[in-house]
């Protein structure tokens, strides 16, 4: 329960940072995506705990699998990498 609350708070922080970035445009996208970078290792730990205790985990599985996607999107939005969006979204498949 505590892990789920922490994950939801980090996701809320990400949403607030996205809104702030869209309104002001002062932050780098890598800083905006930082809560998602913290969610992924916590989600992996939650998945391990959930599988051991026979719990159903949907959100945690999605967050733990998509860490590479979060990194590529943040790097592409900051124009650090200049790959086409198709290549950035390829690891979604």
N, C-alpha and C positions, 0 to 999 in steps of 0.2 A: 504494500500500500504506500509506504513511504517512498519507494523508488518511483512508483507511478506518479505521485505528486511532484517529485523532483523533475521528472521528464516533462510533465505538463507545464510546470513553471518555466523550464528552459524553452519550451515551444512558445509559450506566451511571450517570453523575452525576445525571441526571434521575431515574432510578429510585430512587437512594438518597435524594434530596431528597424525592421523593413519599412514601417510607416514613417518613422523619423527620417530614414534615408531618402524615401521618395519625396517627402515634404521639403527637407532642407538640402539634401545632397552633399552633406559635409563629411560623411563617414566613407571609408572604403568598404566595399562589399565583403571583403574577407573578415572585417570586424563585425559586420552584420550577421554573417553566417557562423560566428564563433559559438553561439549557444548550440547550434546543430552539431558542431564538431565535438562539443562536450556531451551531447545527447547520445551519440553513437557508442562510445565505450560503456556508458551507463546502461544502454539498451542491451549490449552484449552480455553484461553481467546479469541484467534482469532476465534475459532469455535463458541463460544457464541456470539461474535460480528457478525460473518457471518450469523448465523441463524436468528438473530434479524433483520438484514438488507437484508435478502434474497439473500445472495451471495453464490457462489459455492466454496467450500473448499475441495480439495482432499488431498493435502499434509499435511495440518494442522490436519485433522482427523487421518491420519496414524501416525503422530508424537505424537499426544496426547494419542492415544490408546496403543502405544508400550512402554511406560515408564518402565513397569515391565520387558519387554523383554530386554531393554537396560541395566537395572541393573543386571539381571541374566547373560547376556553375559559377561559384564565387570568383575563380580565376578568370573565367571568360567575361564576367560582368566588369571586372576591374581592368580588362584588356591586358592582362599579363600573358595570357596565351591567346593566340589569334586563330584558333581552330574554328571551322564552321560549327554552327549549332547542331548539325546532324552528328558530327563526331563527338561533341560534348554529351549529347543525349544517347549515344550508342550504348553505353554501359547500362542503360535503363532496360535494355532488352535482355 
